[in-house]
Amino acid sequence: MPMNIHLHPSRNEWHRLQQRPVQDLPVISDLVDRIFGDVKNRGDDALLEYTLKYDGVKPDPILVGPEAYLQAVEQISRDLKDAIGLAASNIRRFHEAQKGPPARVETMEGVKCWQEYRPIERVGLYVPGGSAPLFSTLLMLAIPAQVAGCLDIQVCTPPDQEGRIHPAILYACHYLGIDKVFKVGGIQAIAAFTHGTETISPVYKIFGPGNQYVTAAKIRASMAGIPMDMPAGPSEVLVFSDISGQADLIASDLLSQAEHGPDSQVLFVTTHESLIDRTVTEIEKQMQDLPRKAIISEALQHARLILLEDEETAFDFINQYAPEHLILNIDRAGEKVSQVKNAGSVFVGPFTPESAGDYASGTNHTLPTYGYARVFSGLTLHSFMKSVSFQEITREGLQKLAPAIIPMAEAEQLQGHKRAVTIRLKTPS
């Protein structure tokens, strides 16, 4: 298989090498607008029609019934149940650890300020289910929502051609106690979360990854006043290795990412040319027995293997690219994490595969793609909460603040602001 290999590219070439697969946003945007309008006007009828059109089935009812959860419990193996339990425990432990006491400060005598977090009451979780049933995503979304204290958690995920949700997804929902699961995917699911239908209630915030159609729909939802977690599109990984790297490990990491989908992007950056040749050989060898070989082959068409002169240059390239997943398969990797400025999630050392974060280590695998890691974080506990600031001022504290508040209000010509202070200063305590 021909691979895109780039030896010592100049910095002027970096931008071209870092480009993601192109998205046809104008065409997608028109489609998103049409579907959003239709769902808003016709509710469940529109959901059923679009699900039939895009998923080949008309799921009626849209809401998963209680018997489906019981069937899922019977269909899932004990090994998978144990795996889900272990992963859920680690994910919950990691997100519980993100709780902390309120930030409190007395900015001056008599002036107390603090900040507290409150859960977002109604959230919509989108779980992809097209080429693979991503029940791990359900864990990554629902567990922090529960830890945060979200009161209303709704899940949309596309059905198979028999109108069913994969039993692993349903078992994960059952395990977590989530019973608002709807057999709807794609743009129409995001539209339902935004506008509501007879069956699905509108939410306050939408979470979950998806393809470019889902991402465009989440952006459209934000324009309608329903914010999203982040622009999370097709998945990507950048593996950085030096002479200490093992080609078989590197190839396995690149292939594990490529099997996500044909629009996934994999990059390999190294400071040693011989490692590129060995990695290409390993890629060709390992992919032969992978069931998703056809998908991998398509994804590898826009993969890039890049040789750079030294470690400092490599980290410059990495930070400019801002990968969703960054694997540091380098000597003394733990000592060099401070050089990472932009990445969604970092996997440190040769025994830390991306698969660990995808499933069970505890960190969240819902991460910014497409370079958004320069400004967005991956999902955390606080993604499902909002902060509320408080202040409590004594009479003496207000007297100390007045010399700042009054002239500032006068300068902005807001006399009512000034009076709200001076009237209190004249009020007997």
Disulfide bonds with the S-S distance in Angstrom:
none
